[in-house]
């Protein structure tokens, strides 16, 4: 069974390898779309949404400088970083992160599938 959750976070970054305005410090309110796979438990849920939301929110870099976490924090590199980090946390709960979309604007996203 697949479940989907959408979370948002705000953070700043700069793209050190980019020749343009994004080389300078700037910020985004990112949207993260998580597709999580797991077995339906006897209580009828894959996992309580409240529990998953808490786990996601604790692992998203809200109000952080992304360059402290990822050397070149493009949307693609941030998506890969978060897919690995949050995927490992979900695995501890016998859940699998199938897809992560990281939206840096309303019309631009990076998608990781595993």
LINZI-V248314 format. One record per helix or strand of 3 or more residues. SS is the DSSP state (alpha for helix, beta for strand). FROM is the first residue (numbers start at 1). LEN is the number of residues. Records with the same first field share a line. If there is no record, write none. Layout:
BEGIN
SS->FROM-LEN / FROM-LEN
END
This chain:
BEGIN
beta->2-12 / 26-12 / 96-10 / 108-6
alpha->21-3 / 49-11 / 66-3 / 75-17
END
